Each structure stands twice: as C-alpha cells, then as structure tokens.
Amino acid sequence: MRPEPSELQELVQDLHRRGTPWLPAGLGTRLDWGAAVQEPCEVLSCSRMGGVREFNPGDFTITVAAGTPLVEVQETLGHQGQWLSVDAPWGDADGAAAGSIGGLVARGLAGGYRQRYLGLRDQLIGLQLMRADGVTARAGGKVVKNVAGYDLMRLFCGSWGSLGLITELTLRTLPQPPLRRSVCFQGAGRELAQLSRWLLGSSLSPERIDGWNAPLAAAAGLASEPLLLIGLASVDASTLDEQVACLRERSLLPARVLDAETTSGWLALARGGTLAAATPPSWLLRLGVSPDRVWELMEAPELDGFQGDMAVGSGLGLAWGWEPAPLPGQVSELRHLCQRLGGHLTVLRQPPASSLPAWLDAPARPLLEAIKRRFDPTLQLAPGRLPGVTQSLSTV
C-alpha cells in the first residue's frame, strides 16, 4: 500500500479497526532484511511521502518526509556545502539502491562515519510518527538545542517498524569537508591492532577507521591479507599532509595514500555498491564485538568465506557471503564467537532454506516487550520484528 499523505491516517485507522497486522516501510528496498514477519500482514510504504519540508542552512538543520531517498537529501544539502554525516545503506550503488531516510532511521545501522560523527540517532533532532491506531505524535523539535519531552527519537532509531510508522524527521547537518584523503596499511592483524590502538588514543581525529578482512581486500585487487583504511578530512591540505606523515612515521608497515576518488570507490566496494548488477550475497550479517577484539574477529576461521568490514573504533560492522558456503552452522559458530568477544550478531539476510533467528533475546527483553505493548497494545505492527525478542508476543 502506497497512500498519499492525505490518505495515511484514515488508512491506518481502518487497519486498526479491522485488527489487520501491517508492516511500516520506506521505499521497500530492504524488506527482506532482519527478522521475517511471523504472520501475513499488509506492507504500508512511505514512497509517496517524500520531499524536503524545511531546510535552514544557517541553523544546520533539515526536515524531510520519511519517504525521501537518502540520496535526495544529500543532493539538497550539497547545494549549500553541507551533508548528512551517515553512511549509505549496504547494497547502495551510487544512490540507485539507497532506501528512504525513514527506513535508514528505523534500521538504525550506523557505519564507519560513526568514528567522528557518532551514530545516526545522534543526528536526529526531531521526529514525527503515527501509532498503530492512527494517532500522530512528535518528539524533539527543529533546533539543535532542544531538550523538551522524552527522547523517543533514540527509542525509534533501530525499532524496525515495531513501535510505529515514522512520517517526518528533522536532522542535524554538517559542513561538507572540502578535502579528503585516506591512508591504508596491510599486514598481520597483530600489527594492525597495535596501530589501531595508538590511533584511537592519539590526537588525530579521522573520519573513519575501517578494518577489512583478507577476502574483502582481495576483492579490491589487493593482497589477501587484513587491511586498515583510515579516512582523513580537513579544510587545509597541509593539515592532511601532516596527518599522513604522522601515520607513516608511526607504523612499520608500508602506507598507501588514496585520493578522494579512489577512496570513494573503495568505500563503495565495502558497502556492496559494486554488487548491484551481480548476484546479491546470500548472507548479510551485522557484527558487533568489543573494539579491542576487532582484529581477532577479522582473522578468525569462523569468518572464512565472508567479506567483512568493521568500524575499528566502535567494533561494529558487516559481513556478507554467497552460497553454497557459508552454511547456517558456520553462522551460528560466528554468532557464538561474537558473543565471546563481547558483542553480538544480527542476521540481516539469509538463504530461504535457513531459519536462523535474526537476533537473540536481549537481557532487557521484558522491558522491550513492555514498551511494545505500550505503543502497540494490539500487536499489529511488524509481528515478529521486535529487536531483542526472538519470538512474537501473544495478545493473550
């Protein structure tokens, strides 16, 4: 269902009266991600609810309808030398496969830019939503310094449509860095871990610090060994030169300096953009470990057959692979490894024959269920997709 904005509330109220389960969606580009809905339901798309509602370049804020493609938001901001400091979703090919800004927030998956700019939820200033019964609500405001009310923005960021339909968002923007450069190092995980620890404790402030495993480096045409990619940005070329020189002096590994165009191509590879015309991977996993254990994960045999990209500072990243390998048993072993390394694993995409849970029960499951029942008492929204809960709730 793709209602016009004027039809949305009446449609949602009708679904509520009939007790029809429904799934909030943006543009519908990644409906196969995450937990499968556990009963037939209608899909309600925001594809006709797009466009910039308000843009204040001087205040560095923008308000957009939830169905607005991320690439459109970035294009609008670019005309004023600004940008939204988030990564495009995995599978993006120059914006062609980028979903809506509402879908991006609903999934809540921050990428490597989190190193300097924090996560997507930290870019949110205000949010408008529609509950399962058709009642609208707002959280936050339209200015950066806003502390009124409960912080529902963080609650809805990463909720996967289980609490309500996001209809409008106000986000913080930043000036676009005029100069970018990257430095990469390849070698054993032990050596890259030492360099990573120094970098995270240094006075340098990279935009991103990404760790690639050997298969991803090989896919880029490089040697099949782990890689550390450090993204730098500045308003001054001499400052970039000084940072590059500092990195060269610190490491015994040879450094390769990349210009902005080459860096963009490598980042597109790491987010699956070059796979748009090819066979999509059977598996797409969200990995999380303690940041000091990233390189242990990247060289673990449980990751064999996967291409992997991790944000070294946060310990979060993605891994993807194709059938016939890896198998569900290997993914289960990889999940156990992530838990031993102080983190978790979320299955975003898996083969049709596999039935692994997208996520396991969180320690806070009772609280999550209580929040779900408060927002959606009849349990109509995204049945089976409550993050941190492996099975759907019962209305009994």
Contacts in CASP RR format, 6 or more apart in sequence:
PFRMAT RR
TARGET T0000
AUTHOR 0000-0000-0000
METHOD contacts of the structure
MODEL  1
MRPEPSELQELVQDLHRRGTPWLPAGLGTRLDWGAAVQEPCEVLSCSRMG
GVREFNPGDFTITVAAGTPLVEVQETLGHQGQWLSVDAPWGDADGAAAGS
IGGLVARGLAGGYRQRYLGLRDQLIGLQLMRADGVTARAGGKVVKNVAGY
DLMRLFCGSWGSLGLITELTLRTLPQPPLRRSVCFQGAGRELAQLSRWLL
GSSLSPERIDGWNAPLAAAAGLASEPLLLIGLASVDASTLDEQVACLRER
SLLPARVLDAETTSGWLALARGGTLAAATPPSWLLRLGVSPDRVWELMEA
PELDGFQGDMAVGSGLGLAWGWEPAPLPGQVSELRHLCQRLGGHLTVLRQ
PPASSLPAWLDAPARPLLEAIKRRFDPTLQLAPGRLPGVTQSLSTV
1 11 0 8 1.000
1 42 0 8 1.000
1 43 0 8 1.000
1 44 0 8 1.000
1 45 0 8 1.000
2 45 0 8 1.000
2 47 0 8 1.000
2 48 0 8 1.000
3 11 0 8 1.000
3 44 0 8 1.000
3 48 0 8 1.000
4 48 0 8 1.000
5 48 0 8 1.000
5 49 0 8 1.000
5 65 0 8 1.000
8 49 0 8 1.000
8 130 0 8 1.000
8 167 0 8 1.000
9 130 0 8 1.000
9 134 0 8 1.000
9 136 0 8 1.000
11 44 0 8 1.000
12 22 0 8 1.000
12 44 0 8 1.000
12 130 0 8 1.000
12 132 0 8 1.000
12 133 0 8 1.000
12 134 0 8 1.000
12 165 0 8 1.000
13 133 0 8 1.000
13 134 0 8 1.000
15 22 0 8 1.000
15 42 0 8 1.000
15 44 0 8 1.000
15 132 0 8 1.000
15 380 0 8 1.000
16 132 0 8 1.000
16 133 0 8 1.000
16 134 0 8 1.000
16 378 0 8 1.000
16 380 0 8 1.000
19 378 0 8 1.000
19 380 0 8 1.000
20 41 0 8 1.000
20 42 0 8 1.000
20 380 0 8 1.000
21 37 0 8 1.000
21 39 0 8 1.000
21 40 0 8 1.000
21 41 0 8 1.000
21 42 0 8 1.000
21 379 0 8 1.000
21 380 0 8 1.000
21 381 0 8 1.000
21 383 0 8 1.000
22 41 0 8 1.000
22 42 0 8 1.000
22 43 0 8 1.000
22 44 0 8 1.000
22 380 0 8 1.000
22 381 0 8 1.000
23 31 0 8 1.000
23 37 0 8 1.000
23 41 0 8 1.000
23 42 0 8 1.000
23 43 0 8 1.000
23 44 0 8 1.000
23 161 0 8 1.000
23 381 0 8 1.000
23 382 0 8 1.000
23 385 0 8 1.000
24 44 0 8 1.000
24 46 0 8 1.000
24 106 0 8 1.000
24 161 0 8 1.000
24 164 0 8 1.000
24 165 0 8 1.000
24 166 0 8 1.000
24 381 0 8 1.000
24 382 0 8 1.000
25 31 0 8 1.000
25 43 0 8 1.000
25 44 0 8 1.000
25 45 0 8 1.000
25 46 0 8 1.000
25 103 0 8 1.000
26 45 0 8 1.000
26 46 0 8 1.000
26 47 0 8 1.000
26 66 0 8 1.000
26 67 0 8 1.000
26 99 0 8 1.000
26 100 0 8 1.000
26 102 0 8 1.000
26 103 0 8 1.000
26 106 0 8 1.000
27 45 0 8 1.000
27 46 0 8 1.000
27 47 0 8 1.000
27 67 0 8 1.000
27 69 0 8 1.000
27 99 0 8 1.000
27 100 0 8 1.000
27 103 0 8 1.000
28 43 0 8 1.000
28 45 0 8 1.000
28 47 0 8 1.000
28 99 0 8 1.000
29 97 0 8 1.000
29 98 0 8 1.000
29 99 0 8 1.000
30 89 0 8 1.000
30 99 0 8 1.000
30 103 0 8 1.000
30 107 0 8 1.000
31 43 0 8 1.000
32 349 0 8 1.000
33 107 0 8 1.000
33 284 0 8 1.000
33 348 0 8 1.000
33 349 0 8 1.000
34 160 0 8 1.000
34 346 0 8 1.000
34 347 0 8 1.000
34 348 0 8 1.000
34 349 0 8 1.000
34 358 0 8 1.000
34 359 0 8 1.000
34 385 0 8 1.000
35 160 0 8 1.000
35 357 0 8 1.000
35 358 0 8 1.000
35 359 0 8 1.000
35 384 0 8 1.000
35 385 0 8 1.000
36 358 0 8 1.000
36 384 0 8 1.000
37 382 0 8 1.000
37 383 0 8 1.000
37 384 0 8 1.000
37 385 0 8 1.000
38 383 0 8 1.000
38 384 0 8 1.000
38 391 0 8 1.000
38 392 0 8 1.000
39 383 0 8 1.000
39 392 0 8 1.000
41 380 0 8 1.000
41 382 0 8 1.000
41 383 0 8 1.000
44 165 0 8 1.000
46 65 0 8 1.000
46 66 0 8 1.000
46 67 0 8 1.000
46 100 0 8 1.000
46 102 0 8 1.000
46 165 0 8 1.000
46 166 0 8 1.000
46 167 0 8 1.000
47 67 0 8 1.000
47 100 0 8 1.000
49 65 0 8 1.000
49 66 0 8 1.000
49 67 0 8 1.000
49 167 0 8 1.000
50 64 0 8 1.000
50 65 0 8 1.000
50 66 0 8 1.000
50 67 0 8 1.000
50 68 0 8 1.000
50 100 0 8 1.000
51 64 0 8 1.000
51 65 0 8 1.000
51 67 0 8 1.000
51 68 0 8 1.000
51 72 0 8 1.000
52 62 0 8 1.000
52 63 0 8 1.000
52 64 0 8 1.000
52 65 0 8 1.000
52 68 0 8 1.000
52 72 0 8 1.000
52 73 0 8 1.000
52 76 0 8 1.000
53 63 0 8 1.000
53 64 0 8 1.000
53 65 0 8 1.000
53 168 0 8 1.000
54 61 0 8 1.000
54 62 0 8 1.000
54 63 0 8 1.000
54 142 0 8 1.000
54 170 0 8 1.000
55 61 0 8 1.000
55 62 0 8 1.000
55 63 0 8 1.000
55 76 0 8 1.000
55 77 0 8 1.000
55 80 0 8 1.000
56 62 0 8 1.000
57 80 0 8 1.000
57 82 0 8 1.000
59 143 0 8 1.000
59 144 0 8 1.000
60 82 0 8 1.000
60 144 0 8 1.000
60 172 0 8 1.000
60 173 0 8 1.000
60 174 0 8 1.000
60 175 0 8 1.000
61 125 0 8 1.000
61 142 0 8 1.000
61 143 0 8 1.000
61 144 0 8 1.000
61 170 0 8 1.000
61 171 0 8 1.000
61 172 0 8 1.000
61 173 0 8 1.000
62 73 0 8 1.000
62 76 0 8 1.000
62 77 0 8 1.000
62 84 0 8 1.000
62 170 0 8 1.000
62 171 0 8 1.000
62 173 0 8 1.000
63 142 0 8 1.000
63 168 0 8 1.000
63 169 0 8 1.000
63 170 0 8 1.000
63 171 0 8 1.000
64 73 0 8 1.000
64 101 0 8 1.000
64 168 0 8 1.000
64 169 0 8 1.000
64 171 0 8 1.000
65 167 0 8 1.000
65 168 0 8 1.000
66 100 0 8 1.000
66 101 0 8 1.000
66 102 0 8 1.000
66 103 0 8 1.000
66 105 0 8 1.000
66 165 0 8 1.000
66 166 0 8 1.000
66 167 0 8 1.000
66 168 0 8 1.000
66 169 0 8 1.000
67 100 0 8 1.000
67 101 0 8 1.000
67 102 0 8 1.000
67 103 0 8 1.000
68 100 0 8 1.000
68 101 0 8 1.000
68 102 0 8 1.000
69 95 0 8 1.000
69 98 0 8 1.000
69 99 0 8 1.000
69 100 0 8 1.000
69 101 0 8 1.000
70 84 0 8 1.000
70 86 0 8 1.000
70 88 0 8 1.000
70 89 0 8 1.000
70 95 0 8 1.000
70 98 0 8 1.000
70 99 0 8 1.000
70 100 0 8 1.000
70 101 0 8 1.000
70 104 0 8 1.000
71 88 0 8 1.000
71 95 0 8 1.000
71 98 0 8 1.000
73 84 0 8 1.000
73 101 0 8 1.000
74 83 0 8 1.000
74 84 0 8 1.000
77 83 0 8 1.000
77 84 0 8 1.000
77 173 0 8 1.000
77 176 0 8 1.000
78 176 0 8 1.000
81 175 0 8 1.000
81 176 0 8 1.000
82 173 0 8 1.000
82 174 0 8 1.000
82 175 0 8 1.000
82 176 0 8 1.000
83 173 0 8 1.000
83 174 0 8 1.000
83 176 0 8 1.000
84 123 0 8 1.000
84 171 0 8 1.000
84 173 0 8 1.000
84 174 0 8 1.000
85 113 0 8 1.000
85 116 0 8 1.000
85 117 0 8 1.000
85 123 0 8 1.000
85 173 0 8 1.000
85 174 0 8 1.000
86 104 0 8 1.000
86 110 0 8 1.000
86 111 0 8 1.000
86 113 0 8 1.000
86 117 0 8 1.000
86 119 0 8 1.000
86 120 0 8 1.000
86 123 0 8 1.000
87 110 0 8 1.000
87 111 0 8 1.000
87 112 0 8 1.000
87 113 0 8 1.000
87 271 0 8 1.000
88 95 0 8 1.000
88 98 0 8 1.000
88 271 0 8 1.000
89 97 0 8 1.000
89 98 0 8 1.000
89 99 0 8 1.000
89 104 0 8 1.000
89 107 0 8 1.000
89 109 0 8 1.000
89 271 0 8 1.000
90 109 0 8 1.000
90 271 0 8 1.000
90 272 0 8 1.000
90 284 0 8 1.000
90 318 0 8 1.000
90 320 0 8 1.000
90 348 0 8 1.000
91 97 0 8 1.000
91 271 0 8 1.000
91 272 0 8 1.000
91 273 0 8 1.000
91 275 0 8 1.000
91 276 0 8 1.000
91 280 0 8 1.000
92 98 0 8 1.000
92 99 0 8 1.000
92 268 0 8 1.000
92 271 0 8 1.000
92 272 0 8 1.000
92 273 0 8 1.000
93 268 0 8 1.000
93 272 0 8 1.000
93 273 0 8 1.000
93 274 0 8 1.000
93 276 0 8 1.000
93 277 0 8 1.000
94 268 0 8 1.000
94 273 0 8 1.000
96 276 0 8 1.000
97 273 0 8 1.000
97 276 0 8 1.000
101 169 0 8 1.000
101 171 0 8 1.000
102 166 0 8 1.000
102 169 0 8 1.000
103 166 0 8 1.000
104 120 0 8 1.000
105 120 0 8 1.000
105 121 0 8 1.000
105 124 0 8 1.000
105 127 0 8 1.000
105 156 0 8 1.000
105 157 0 8 1.000
105 158 0 8 1.000
105 166 0 8 1.000
105 169 0 8 1.000
106 156 0 8 1.000
106 157 0 8 1.000
106 158 0 8 1.000
106 159 0 8 1.000
106 160 0 8 1.000
106 161 0 8 1.000
106 166 0 8 1.000
107 158 0 8 1.000
107 160 0 8 1.000
108 120 0 8 1.000
108 121 0 8 1.000
108 157 0 8 1.000
108 158 0 8 1.000
109 120 0 8 1.000
109 158 0 8 1.000
109 286 0 8 1.000
110 118 0 8 1.000
110 119 0 8 1.000
110 120 0 8 1.000
110 121 0 8 1.000
110 314 0 8 1.000
110 316 0 8 1.000
111 119 0 8 1.000
111 208 0 8 1.000
111 311 0 8 1.000
111 316 0 8 1.000
111 317 0 8 1.000
112 208 0 8 1.000
112 209 0 8 1.000
112 210 0 8 1.000
112 311 0 8 1.000
112 314 0 8 1.000
113 119 0 8 1.000
113 207 0 8 1.000
113 208 0 8 1.000
114 311 0 8 1.000
114 314 0 8 1.000
114 316 0 8 1.000
115 206 0 8 1.000
115 207 0 8 1.000
115 208 0 8 1.000
115 209 0 8 1.000
115 311 0 8 1.000
115 312 0 8 1.000
115 313 0 8 1.000
115 314 0 8 1.000
116 205 0 8 1.000
116 206 0 8 1.000
116 207 0 8 1.000
116 208 0 8 1.000
116 233 0 8 1.000
117 123 0 8 1.000
117 174 0 8 1.000
117 207 0 8 1.000
120 157 0 8 1.000
121 153 0 8 1.000
121 154 0 8 1.000
121 157 0 8 1.000
121 158 0 8 1.000
123 171 0 8 1.000
123 172 0 8 1.000
124 153 0 8 1.000
124 154 0 8 1.000
124 157 0 8 1.000
124 169 0 8 1.000
124 170 0 8 1.000
124 171 0 8 1.000
124 172 0 8 1.000
125 140 0 8 1.000
125 141 0 8 1.000
125 142 0 8 1.000
125 143 0 8 1.000
125 144 0 8 1.000
125 146 0 8 1.000
125 153 0 8 1.000
125 170 0 8 1.000
125 171 0 8 1.000
125 172 0 8 1.000
126 138 0 8 1.000
126 139 0 8 1.000
126 140 0 8 1.000
126 141 0 8 1.000
126 142 0 8 1.000
126 146 0 8 1.000
126 153 0 8 1.000
126 169 0 8 1.000
126 170 0 8 1.000
126 171 0 8 1.000
127 138 0 8 1.000
127 139 0 8 1.000
127 140 0 8 1.000
127 152 0 8 1.000
127 153 0 8 1.000
127 156 0 8 1.000
127 166 0 8 1.000
127 168 0 8 1.000
127 169 0 8 1.000
127 170 0 8 1.000
128 136 0 8 1.000
128 137 0 8 1.000
128 138 0 8 1.000
128 139 0 8 1.000
128 166 0 8 1.000
128 167 0 8 1.000
128 168 0 8 1.000
128 169 0 8 1.000
129 136 0 8 1.000
129 137 0 8 1.000
129 138 0 8 1.000
129 139 0 8 1.000
129 152 0 8 1.000
129 156 0 8 1.000
129 163 0 8 1.000
129 164 0 8 1.000
129 165 0 8 1.000
129 166 0 8 1.000
129 167 0 8 1.000
130 136 0 8 1.000
130 137 0 8 1.000
130 164 0 8 1.000
130 165 0 8 1.000
130 167 0 8 1.000
131 137 0 8 1.000
131 164 0 8 1.000
131 375 0 8 1.000
131 376 0 8 1.000
132 164 0 8 1.000
132 375 0 8 1.000
132 376 0 8 1.000
132 378 0 8 1.000
132 380 0 8 1.000
132 381 0 8 1.000
136 167 0 8 1.000
137 152 0 8 1.000
139 149 0 8 1.000
139 150 0 8 1.000
139 151 0 8 1.000
139 152 0 8 1.000
139 153 0 8 1.000
139 156 0 8 1.000
140 146 0 8 1.000
140 148 0 8 1.000
140 149 0 8 1.000
140 151 0 8 1.000
140 152 0 8 1.000
140 153 0 8 1.000
140 170 0 8 1.000
141 148 0 8 1.000
141 170 0 8 1.000
142 170 0 8 1.000
144 172 0 8 1.000
155 163 0 8 1.000
155 371 0 8 1.000
156 163 0 8 1.000
156 164 0 8 1.000
156 166 0 8 1.000
158 387 0 8 1.000
159 387 0 8 1.000
160 382 0 8 1.000
160 385 0 8 1.000
160 386 0 8 1.000
160 387 0 8 1.000
161 381 0 8 1.000
161 382 0 8 1.000
161 385 0 8 1.000
162 372 0 8 1.000
162 376 0 8 1.000
162 381 0 8 1.000
162 382 0 8 1.000
162 384 0 8 1.000
162 385 0 8 1.000
162 386 0 8 1.000
162 387 0 8 1.000
163 371 0 8 1.000
163 372 0 8 1.000
163 375 0 8 1.000
163 376 0 8 1.000
163 381 0 8 1.000
164 375 0 8 1.000
164 376 0 8 1.000
164 381 0 8 1.000
165 381 0 8 1.000
177 207 0 8 1.000
177 233 0 8 1.000
177 234 0 8 1.000
177 235 0 8 1.000
178 235 0 8 1.000
179 233 0 8 1.000
179 234 0 8 1.000
179 235 0 8 1.000
179 236 0 8 1.000
179 237 0 8 1.000
179 240 0 8 1.000
179 260 0 8 1.000
180 207 0 8 1.000
180 231 0 8 1.000
180 232 0 8 1.000
180 233 0 8 1.000
180 260 0 8 1.000
180 263 0 8 1.000
181 231 0 8 1.000
181 232 0 8 1.000
181 233 0 8 1.000
181 240 0 8 1.000
181 244 0 8 1.000
181 257 0 8 1.000
181 258 0 8 1.000
181 259 0 8 1.000
181 260 0 8 1.000
181 263 0 8 1.000
182 229 0 8 1.000
182 230 0 8 1.000
182 231 0 8 1.000
182 232 0 8 1.000
182 257 0 8 1.000
182 258 0 8 1.000
182 262 0 8 1.000
182 263 0 8 1.000
182 266 0 8 1.000
183 229 0 8 1.000
183 230 0 8 1.000
183 231 0 8 1.000
183 232 0 8 1.000
183 244 0 8 1.000
183 247 0 8 1.000
183 248 0 8 1.000
183 255 0 8 1.000
183 256 0 8 1.000
183 257 0 8 1.000
183 258 0 8 1.000
184 227 0 8 1.000
184 228 0 8 1.000
184 229 0 8 1.000
184 230 0 8 1.000
184 255 0 8 1.000
184 256 0 8 1.000
184 258 0 8 1.000
185 191 0 8 1.000
185 192 0 8 1.000
185 195 0 8 1.000
185 227 0 8 1.000
185 228 0 8 1.000
185 230 0 8 1.000
185 251 0 8 1.000
185 253 0 8 1.000
185 254 0 8 1.000
185 255 0 8 1.000
185 256 0 8 1.000
186 217 0 8 1.000
186 222 0 8 1.000
186 223 0 8 1.000
186 225 0 8 1.000
186 226 0 8 1.000
186 227 0 8 1.000
186 228 0 8 1.000
186 253 0 8 1.000
186 254 0 8 1.000
187 225 0 8 1.000
187 226 0 8 1.000
187 227 0 8 1.000
187 253 0 8 1.000
188 225 0 8 1.000
188 226 0 8 1.000
189 226 0 8 1.000
189 295 0 8 1.000
189 298 0 8 1.000
189 299 0 8 1.000
190 295 0 8 1.000
191 251 0 8 1.000
191 252 0 8 1.000
191 253 0 8 1.000
192 211 0 8 1.000
192 226 0 8 1.000
192 227 0 8 1.000
192 228 0 8 1.000
192 253 0 8 1.000
192 295 0 8 1.000
193 292 0 8 1.000
193 294 0 8 1.000
193 295 0 8 1.000
195 228 0 8 1.000
195 250 0 8 1.000
195 251 0 8 1.000
195 253 0 8 1.000
196 209 0 8 1.000
196 228 0 8 1.000
196 294 0 8 1.000
196 295 0 8 1.000
196 312 0 8 1.000
196 313 0 8 1.000
197 292 0 8 1.000
198 250 0 8 1.000
199 206 0 8 1.000
199 209 0 8 1.000
199 230 0 8 1.000
199 247 0 8 1.000
199 250 0 8 1.000
200 209 0 8 1.000
200 291 0 8 1.000
200 312 0 8 1.000
200 313 0 8 1.000
202 246 0 8 1.000
204 243 0 8 1.000
204 246 0 8 1.000
204 247 0 8 1.000
206 230 0 8 1.000
206 231 0 8 1.000
206 232 0 8 1.000
207 231 0 8 1.000
207 232 0 8 1.000
207 233 0 8 1.000
208 229 0 8 1.000
208 230 0 8 1.000
208 231 0 8 1.000
208 311 0 8 1.000
209 228 0 8 1.000
209 229 0 8 1.000
209 230 0 8 1.000
209 231 0 8 1.000
209 311 0 8 1.000
209 312 0 8 1.000
209 313 0 8 1.000
210 228 0 8 1.000
210 229 0 8 1.000
210 230 0 8 1.000
210 231 0 8 1.000
210 270 0 8 1.000
210 309 0 8 1.000
210 310 0 8 1.000
210 311 0 8 1.000
210 312 0 8 1.000
211 226 0 8 1.000
211 227 0 8 1.000
211 228 0 8 1.000
211 229 0 8 1.000
211 294 0 8 1.000
211 295 0 8 1.000
211 298 0 8 1.000
211 309 0 8 1.000
211 310 0 8 1.000
211 311 0 8 1.000
211 312 0 8 1.000
212 220 0 8 1.000
212 226 0 8 1.000
212 227 0 8 1.000
212 228 0 8 1.000
212 229 0 8 1.000
212 270 0 8 1.000
212 298 0 8 1.000
212 308 0 8 1.000
212 309 0 8 1.000
212 310 0 8 1.000
213 226 0 8 1.000
213 298 0 8 1.000
213 299 0 8 1.000
213 303 0 8 1.000
213 306 0 8 1.000
213 307 0 8 1.000
213 308 0 8 1.000
213 309 0 8 1.000
213 319 0 8 1.000
214 224 0 8 1.000
214 225 0 8 1.000
214 226 0 8 1.000
214 299 0 8 1.000
215 224 0 8 1.000
215 305 0 8 1.000
215 306 0 8 1.000
215 307 0 8 1.000
215 308 0 8 1.000
216 227 0 8 1.000
216 269 0 8 1.000
216 270 0 8 1.000
216 307 0 8 1.000
216 308 0 8 1.000
216 309 0 8 1.000
217 223 0 8 1.000
217 224 0 8 1.000
217 225 0 8 1.000
217 226 0 8 1.000
217 227 0 8 1.000
218 224 0 8 1.000
219 269 0 8 1.000
219 307 0 8 1.000
220 266 0 8 1.000
220 269 0 8 1.000
226 295 0 8 1.000
226 298 0 8 1.000
226 299 0 8 1.000
228 312 0 8 1.000
229 266 0 8 1.000
230 247 0 8 1.000
231 263 0 8 1.000
232 240 0 8 1.000
232 243 0 8 1.000
232 244 0 8 1.000
234 240 0 8 1.000
234 243 0 8 1.000
244 255 0 8 1.000
244 257 0 8 1.000
247 255 0 8 1.000
248 255 0 8 1.000
258 266 0 8 1.000
268 274 0 8 1.000
270 309 0 8 1.000
271 309 0 8 1.000
272 320 0 8 1.000
275 281 0 8 1.000
279 322 0 8 1.000
280 349 0 8 1.000
281 320 0 8 1.000
281 321 0 8 1.000
281 322 0 8 1.000
281 349 0 8 1.000
282 321 0 8 1.000
282 322 0 8 1.000
282 323 0 8 1.000
282 349 0 8 1.000
282 350 0 8 1.000
282 351 0 8 1.000
283 306 0 8 1.000
283 319 0 8 1.000
283 320 0 8 1.000
283 321 0 8 1.000
283 322 0 8 1.000
283 326 0 8 1.000
283 331 0 8 1.000
283 347 0 8 1.000
283 349 0 8 1.000
283 350 0 8 1.000
283 351 0 8 1.000
284 318 0 8 1.000
284 319 0 8 1.000
284 320 0 8 1.000
284 321 0 8 1.000
284 347 0 8 1.000
284 348 0 8 1.000
284 349 0 8 1.000
285 306 0 8 1.000
285 318 0 8 1.000
285 319 0 8 1.000
285 320 0 8 1.000
285 331 0 8 1.000
285 334 0 8 1.000
285 345 0 8 1.000
285 346 0 8 1.000
285 347 0 8 1.000
285 348 0 8 1.000
286 316 0 8 1.000
286 317 0 8 1.000
286 318 0 8 1.000
286 345 0 8 1.000
286 346 0 8 1.000
286 347 0 8 1.000
286 348 0 8 1.000
287 297 0 8 1.000
287 308 0 8 1.000
287 310 0 8 1.000
287 315 0 8 1.000
287 316 0 8 1.000
287 317 0 8 1.000
287 318 0 8 1.000
287 319 0 8 1.000
287 334 0 8 1.000
287 338 0 8 1.000
287 345 0 8 1.000
288 310 0 8 1.000
288 315 0 8 1.000
288 316 0 8 1.000
288 317 0 8 1.000
288 338 0 8 1.000
288 341 0 8 1.000
288 342 0 8 1.000
288 343 0 8 1.000
288 344 0 8 1.000
288 345 0 8 1.000
289 296 0 8 1.000
289 297 0 8 1.000
289 310 0 8 1.000
289 315 0 8 1.000
289 338 0 8 1.000
289 341 0 8 1.000
289 342 0 8 1.000
289 343 0 8 1.000
290 315 0 8 1.000
290 341 0 8 1.000
290 342 0 8 1.000
290 343 0 8 1.000
291 312 0 8 1.000
291 313 0 8 1.000
291 314 0 8 1.000
291 315 0 8 1.000
293 341 0 8 1.000
293 342 0 8 1.000
294 310 0 8 1.000
294 312 0 8 1.000
294 313 0 8 1.000
294 315 0 8 1.000
296 341 0 8 1.000
297 303 0 8 1.000
297 310 0 8 1.000
297 337 0 8 1.000
297 338 0 8 1.000
297 341 0 8 1.000
298 308 0 8 1.000
298 310 0 8 1.000
300 334 0 8 1.000
300 337 0 8 1.000
302 330 0 8 1.000
302 333 0 8 1.000
302 334 0 8 1.000
302 337 0 8 1.000
303 319 0 8 1.000
303 334 0 8 1.000
304 326 0 8 1.000
304 330 0 8 1.000
305 321 0 8 1.000
305 325 0 8 1.000
305 326 0 8 1.000
306 319 0 8 1.000
306 320 0 8 1.000
306 321 0 8 1.000
306 326 0 8 1.000
306 334 0 8 1.000
307 319 0 8 1.000
307 320 0 8 1.000
307 321 0 8 1.000
308 317 0 8 1.000
308 318 0 8 1.000
308 319 0 8 1.000
308 320 0 8 1.000
309 317 0 8 1.000
309 318 0 8 1.000
309 319 0 8 1.000
310 316 0 8 1.000
310 317 0 8 1.000
311 317 0 8 1.000
318 348 0 8 1.000
319 334 0 8 1.000
323 351 0 8 1.000
328 350 0 8 1.000
328 354 0 8 1.000
328 355 0 8 1.000
328 356 0 8 1.000
331 345 0 8 1.000
331 347 0 8 1.000
331 350 0 8 1.000
331 354 0 8 1.000
331 356 0 8 1.000
332 356 0 8 1.000
334 345 0 8 1.000
335 344 0 8 1.000
335 345 0 8 1.000
335 360 0 8 1.000
338 344 0 8 1.000
338 345 0 8 1.000
339 345 0 8 1.000
344 359 0 8 1.000
344 360 0 8 1.000
346 358 0 8 1.000
346 359 0 8 1.000
347 356 0 8 1.000
347 357 0 8 1.000
347 358 0 8 1.000
347 359 0 8 1.000
348 358 0 8 1.000
350 356 0 8 1.000
357 390 0 8 1.000
359 387 0 8 1.000
359 388 0 8 1.000
359 390 0 8 1.000
360 388 0 8 1.000
360 390 0 8 1.000
361 388 0 8 1.000
361 389 0 8 1.000
361 390 0 8 1.000
362 368 0 8 1.000
362 387 0 8 1.000
362 388 0 8 1.000
362 389 0 8 1.000
364 388 0 8 1.000
365 388 0 8 1.000
365 389 0 8 1.000
368 386 0 8 1.000
368 387 0 8 1.000
368 388 0 8 1.000
368 389 0 8 1.000
369 386 0 8 1.000
369 389 0 8 1.000
369 393 0 8 1.000
372 379 0 8 1.000
372 386 0 8 1.000
372 389 0 8 1.000
372 393 0 8 1.000
373 379 0 8 1.000
373 393 0 8 1.000
375 381 0 8 1.000
378 395 0 8 1.000
379 392 0 8 1.000
379 393 0 8 1.000
379 395 0 8 1.000
383 392 0 8 1.000
384 391 0 8 1.000
384 392 0 8 1.000
384 393 0 8 1.000
386 392 0 8 1.000
386 393 0 8 1.000
END
